[in-house]
Amino acid sequence: MARSSYRATGFCRGNIRGASSTLKELRAIGEHVAEAAKAALKQGVDTVVADAKNRCPVRTGKLRDSIKAEPYSDGASYGITANANNKGFYYGLLVEFSPMEGYRPFLYPALDAHSQEVYDNVKNAVTNAIRGGG
């Protein structure tokens, strides 16, 4: 008869329990914090879009109406676009960067005007969510 050894029986000196429930709680907190950050970011993006629309030079209104924010797949970042086109020519870039009379930047100034505010709001949302107030 072969002798049993700790290798054959999966020797265990003791069990520590509770880690799985703690990890679940940490994941839930992390998800809560991420959702708070995403909500604050979305609110900030909406502010930037509204300001860009106010700054946009208007001839027909197509360019202003084309200013939109689209979330990337993770929802933690956005792309803000101005994709108006005239017969297949997308002219938002031209208006934003043109030295021509009557054209003026609108996206970059809106983003510059609100970037610190958006950053602070996201930071505060994350802090509040971590503390359990969000």
C-alpha positions as a LaTeX table, in Angstrom:
\begin{tabular}{lrrr}
\hline
Residue & $x$ (\AA) & $y$ (\AA) & $z$ (\AA) \\
\hline
Met1 & 0.00 & 0.00 & 0.00 \\
Ala2 & 1.40 & 3.39 & $-0.99$ \\
Arg3 & 1.87 & 6.05 & 1.65 \\
Ser4 & $-0.16$ & 9.20 & 1.35 \\
Ser5 & 1.81 & 12.41 & 1.23 \\
Tyr6 & 0.90 & 16.06 & 1.14 \\
Arg7 & 1.55 & 16.09 & $-2.60$ \\
Ala8 & $-1.04$ & 13.41 & $-3.24$ \\
Thr9 & $-3.75$ & 15.01 & $-1.11$ \\
Gly10 & $-3.33$ & 18.66 & $-2.02$ \\
Phe11 & $-1.99$ & 19.67 & 1.36 \\
Cys12 & $-3.67$ & 22.75 & 2.78 \\
Arg13 & $-2.63$ & 24.40 & 5.97 \\
Gly14 & $-5.83$ & 26.42 & 6.36 \\
Asn15 & $-8.45$ & 28.45 & 4.55 \\
Ile16 & $-8.92$ & 32.18 & 4.33 \\
Arg17 & $-12.44$ & 33.10 & 3.40 \\
Gly18 & $-14.09$ & 36.36 & 2.44 \\
Ala19 & $-11.77$ & 37.45 & $-0.34$ \\
Ser20 & $-14.30$ & 36.68 & $-3.06$ \\
Ser21 & $-17.02$ & 38.82 & $-1.46$ \\
Thr22 & $-14.50$ & 41.61 & $-0.87$ \\
Leu23 & $-13.44$ & 41.47 & $-4.50$ \\
Lys24 & $-17.07$ & 41.65 & $-5.59$ \\
Glu25 & $-17.56$ & 44.73 & $-3.42$ \\
Leu26 & $-14.43$ & 46.35 & $-4.84$ \\
Arg27 & $-15.60$ & 45.63 & $-8.38$ \\
Ala28 & $-18.98$ & 47.19 & $-7.59$ \\
Ile29 & $-17.29$ & 50.28 & $-6.16$ \\
Gly30 & $-15.06$ & 50.48 & $-9.22$ \\
Glu31 & $-18.05$ & 50.23 & $-11.55$ \\
His32 & $-19.90$ & 52.88 & $-9.53$ \\
Val33 & $-16.91$ & 55.22 & $-9.72$ \\
Ala34 & $-16.49$ & 54.62 & $-13.46$ \\
Glu35 & $-20.18$ & 55.32 & $-14.09$ \\
Ala36 & $-19.96$ & 58.56 & $-12.08$ \\
Ala37 & $-16.92$ & 59.64 & $-14.09$ \\
Lys38 & $-18.65$ & 58.81 & $-17.39$ \\
Ala39 & $-21.77$ & 60.76 & $-16.40$ \\
Ala40 & $-19.72$ & 63.82 & $-15.45$ \\
Leu41 & $-17.74$ & 63.56 & $-18.68$ \\
Lys42 & $-20.95$ & 63.34 & $-20.73$ \\
Gln43 & $-22.28$ & 66.45 & $-19.03$ \\
Gly44 & $-19.02$ & 68.28 & $-19.78$ \\
Val45 & $-19.04$ & 67.15 & $-23.40$ \\
Asp46 & $-22.60$ & 68.46 & $-23.77$ \\
Thr47 & $-21.42$ & 71.83 & $-22.43$ \\
Val48 & $-18.54$ & 71.94 & $-24.94$ \\
Val49 & $-20.86$ & 71.04 & $-27.83$ \\
Ala50 & $-23.35$ & 73.74 & $-26.83$ \\
Asp51 & $-20.57$ & 76.33 & $-26.61$ \\
Ala52 & $-19.11$ & 75.25 & $-29.97$ \\
Lys53 & $-22.55$ & 75.67 & $-31.55$ \\
Asn54 & $-22.78$ & 79.17 & $-30.08$ \\
Arg55 & $-19.32$ & 80.07 & $-31.40$ \\
Cys56 & $-19.83$ & 78.57 & $-34.84$ \\
Pro57 & $-20.18$ & 81.09 & $-37.68$ \\
Val58 & $-23.56$ & 80.66 & $-39.35$ \\
Arg59 & $-24.42$ & 81.10 & $-42.99$ \\
Thr60 & $-26.83$ & 78.26 & $-43.61$ \\
Gly61 & $-26.79$ & 76.60 & $-40.18$ \\
Lys62 & $-25.61$ & 73.26 & $-41.58$ \\
Leu63 & $-22.22$ & 73.45 & $-39.89$ \\
Arg64 & $-23.66$ & 74.45 & $-36.52$ \\
Asp65 & $-26.26$ & 71.68 & $-36.72$ \\
Ser66 & $-23.59$ & 69.11 & $-37.60$ \\
Ile67 & $-21.63$ & 69.62 & $-34.37$ \\
Lys68 & $-22.04$ & 66.41 & $-32.40$ \\
Ala69 & $-20.32$ & 64.34 & $-29.75$ \\
Glu70 & $-20.04$ & 60.60 & $-30.24$ \\
Pro71 & $-18.83$ & 58.33 & $-27.44$ \\
Tyr72 & $-16.16$ & 55.79 & $-28.21$ \\
Ser73 & $-16.96$ & 52.18 & $-27.35$ \\
Asp74 & $-15.90$ & 52.42 & $-23.71$ \\
Gly75 & $-17.97$ & 55.53 & $-23.02$ \\
Ala76 & $-14.99$ & 57.07 & $-21.28$ \\
Ser77 & $-13.98$ & 59.28 & $-24.19$ \\
Tyr78 & $-15.75$ & 61.22 & $-26.91$ \\
Gly79 & $-15.07$ & 62.59 & $-30.34$ \\
Ile80 & $-16.61$ & 65.96 & $-31.15$ \\
Thr81 & $-17.14$ & 66.53 & $-34.85$ \\
Ala82 & $-18.46$ & 69.17 & $-37.22$ \\
Asn83 & $-19.15$ & 67.20 & $-40.38$ \\
Ala84 & $-21.32$ & 69.46 & $-42.51$ \\
Asn85 & $-20.82$ & 68.87 & $-46.18$ \\
Asn86 & $-21.64$ & 70.62 & $-49.39$ \\
Lys87 & $-21.74$ & 68.28 & $-52.39$ \\
Gly88 & $-19.41$ & 65.81 & $-50.68$ \\
Phe89 & $-16.98$ & 68.45 & $-49.40$ \\
Tyr90 & $-16.71$ & 68.46 & $-45.60$ \\
Tyr91 & $-15.96$ & 72.03 & $-44.66$ \\
Gly92 & $-15.84$ & 72.10 & $-40.85$ \\
Leu93 & $-12.06$ & 71.80 & $-40.88$ \\
Leu94 & $-11.80$ & 74.71 & $-43.33$ \\
Val95 & $-13.92$ & 76.98 & $-41.16$ \\
Glu96 & $-12.05$ & 75.98 & $-37.98$ \\
Phe97 & $-8.58$ & 76.70 & $-39.38$ \\
Ser98 & $-9.13$ & 79.16 & $-42.23$ \\
Pro99 & $-7.62$ & 82.65 & $-42.18$ \\
Met100 & $-10.44$ & 83.84 & $-44.46$ \\
Glu101 & $-12.69$ & 86.73 & $-43.41$ \\
Gly102 & $-15.82$ & 85.56 & $-41.60$ \\
Tyr103 & $-14.41$ & 82.17 & $-40.69$ \\
Arg104 & $-13.31$ & 81.62 & $-37.14$ \\
Pro105 & $-12.45$ & 78.68 & $-34.92$ \\
Phe106 & $-15.27$ & 77.31 & $-32.82$ \\
Leu107 & $-14.39$ & 73.78 & $-31.65$ \\
Tyr108 & $-10.97$ & 74.41 & $-30.15$ \\
Pro109 & $-11.99$ & 77.60 & $-28.33$ \\
Ala110 & $-15.03$ & 75.83 & $-26.85$ \\
Leu111 & $-12.86$ & 72.96 & $-25.68$ \\
Asp112 & $-10.21$ & 75.32 & $-24.28$ \\
Ala113 & $-12.87$ & 77.34 & $-22.46$ \\
His114 & $-14.31$ & 74.31 & $-20.68$ \\
Ser115 & $-11.47$ & 71.78 & $-20.35$ \\
Gln116 & $-10.57$ & 72.70 & $-16.75$ \\
Glu117 & $-14.24$ & 72.76 & $-15.75$ \\
Val118 & $-14.81$ & 69.31 & $-17.28$ \\
Tyr119 & $-11.68$ & 67.96 & $-15.60$ \\
Asp120 & $-12.74$ & 69.35 & $-12.21$ \\
Asn121 & $-16.28$ & 67.98 & $-12.55$ \\
Val122 & $-15.03$ & 64.50 & $-13.42$ \\
Lys123 & $-12.54$ & 64.60 & $-10.56$ \\
Asn124 & $-15.25$ & 65.70 & $-8.11$ \\
Ala125 & $-17.65$ & 63.01 & $-9.37$ \\
Val126 & $-15.01$ & 60.34 & $-8.86$ \\
Thr127 & $-14.16$ & 61.65 & $-5.38$ \\
Asn128 & $-17.83$ & 61.73 & $-4.37$ \\
Ala129 & $-18.42$ & 58.23 & $-5.75$ \\
Ile130 & $-15.45$ & 56.87 & $-3.83$ \\
Arg131 & $-16.72$ & 58.47 & $-0.64$ \\
Gly132 & $-20.15$ & 57.01 & $-1.26$ \\
Gly133 & $-21.91$ & 60.29 & $-1.94$ \\
Gly134 & $-22.37$ & 59.90 & $-5.67$ \\
\hline
\end{tabular}
